[in-house]
Structures are given as C-alpha cells and as structure tokens.
Amino acid sequence: KRHAEIRFIDHIRALQLDRSQRFEITCYLTWSPCPSCAKELAVFVQDHPHIRLRLFASRLYFHWRWKHQEGLRLLHTSGISVAVM
C-alpha cells in the first residue's frame, strides 16, 4: 500500500551503501512520481549526496496538474533527472 518510489528508497537505505563511494542508480517506472514521492526522493538525495538518481518513466502522471508539475520541477532542481521513455 506504499508507492514504488517509497519502497525503492527504503530498499536503497537498507543496503547501507558506503558513503565514501559514489553511486549512480537508475530506476524505471511506469508513471512519473506523484508530488509526495517527488518530495521524498528530493529529501533522499539531499541526505545521501553520494547517490545520484536517474528516473525513466513510461508516462508522466497527471502532468497537466500544477502540483504534479511542481513535483517534476522539484526533482529537476534536486539533480534527479527524469526522462520519458
């Protein structure tokens, strides 16, 4: 009952990746993150500067709604690239 992005963050945290190394993680999603998940992803990369995230989505989720656009902008300004496949 949790979005895939939040489960993804939990999984990455559980790996306890070595902070002395840099990691690039690519995540493939059916939909782009909702505004709430976008915020959680932005906080995650801020707390883990040794991890770089790239997201590929099949579709943009409610991209015509302002809050969803704001979530996509937040991802961008956080350094998380989002591309549509």
C-alpha positions in Angstrom: 0.0 0.0 0.0 3.0 2.3 -0.5 4.1 3.8 -3.7 7.0 2.1 -5.6 9.3 5.2 -5.1 9.0 4.9 -1.3 9.6 1.2 -1.3 12.6 1.9 -3.6 14.0 4.5 -1.1 13.6 2.0 1.8 15.4 -0.7 -0.2 18.3 1.6 -1.0 18.6 2.7 2.6 18.6 -0.9 3.7 21.7 -1.6 1.5 23.7 0.9 3.6 25.9 1.9 0.7 29.4 3.0 1.6 29.3 6.8 1.8 33.0 7.0 0.7 31.9 5.8 -2.7 29.7 7.4 -5.3 26.7 5.5 -6.8 24.5 6.1 -9.8 21.1 4.4 -9.6 18.7 4.3 -12.5 15.0 3.5 -11.7 12.5 2.6 -14.4 8.9 3.5 -13.6 5.6 3.1 -15.3 4.5 6.6 -14.1 6.5 9.6 -13.1 6.4 10.2 -9.3 3.5 11.9 -7.6 4.2 15.2 -5.8 4.6 13.5 -2.4 7.0 10.9 -3.8 8.9 13.6 -5.6 9.4 15.4 -2.3 10.6 12.1 -0.6 13.1 11.5 -3.5 14.4 15.0 -3.2 14.9 14.6 0.5 16.6 11.3 0.0 19.2 12.6 -2.5 19.8 15.6 -0.2 20.5 13.2 2.7 22.6 10.9 0.5 24.9 13.1 -1.6 27.0 10.1 -2.6 24.0 8.7 -4.6 22.8 10.1 -7.9 19.4 9.1 -9.1 18.1 8.9 -12.7 14.4 8.1 -13.3 12.9 6.8 -16.6 9.1 6.8 -16.7 6.8 5.4 -19.4 4.3 8.2 -18.8 4.0 11.5 -16.9 1.5 11.2 -14.1 -1.2 14.0 -14.3 1.4 16.3 -15.9 -1.3 18.9 -16.6 -1.9 19.5 -12.9 0.1 22.2 -11.2 1.1 20.1 -8.1 2.5 17.4 -10.4 4.4 19.9 -12.5 5.8 21.3 -9.2 6.9 17.8 -8.2 8.7 17.3 -11.5 10.4 20.7 -11.1 11.5 19.7 -7.6 13.1 16.6 -8.9 14.9 18.6 -11.5 16.2 21.2 -9.1 17.3 18.4 -6.8 19.5 17.0 -9.5 17.3 14.0 -10.2 16.9 13.6 -13.9 13.5 12.4 -15.2 13.1 11.2 -18.8 10.1 9.7 -20.5 10.8 6.5 -22.4 
